[in-house]
Amino acid sequence: MTLYRAEAGNAAIAMGTLVRILGALGMQGDLDVVARDDKLGRLLQDEELGPRPSVRKLLRRFDVES
């Protein structure tokens, strides 16, 4: 079942599991491909977070002088 989820691209697969799968396939050198920054994924994550408060608002919220 874990292998099926990994093949389907399920994000809940542990990194250790991915490393073991790559090792079993003789592809441990491809770990950098798995770890590469996913720019589209980052944009989608940021979109879900909503608008970011300004630095000044954050400083005021935590009573920090700018």
C-alpha positions, 0 to 999 in steps of 0.5 A: 500500500505504501508503494502504491501511495508513493507511486501516486505521488501522495505527499504523506509518504515519509522521506525515509520511505522515499529514500528506501524506494530509490535505493531499492531501485538503484536510484539513490543518486536521484534524491536531489530530484526529489529534494529540488525546490518545487516552485509551482508547489511553493506558489500554491502553498503560498496562495493557500496561506492568504495575504501576508501582513506587512512587517510593520504590522507584525512588529506592532503585534509583537510590540517590537520597535522598528 
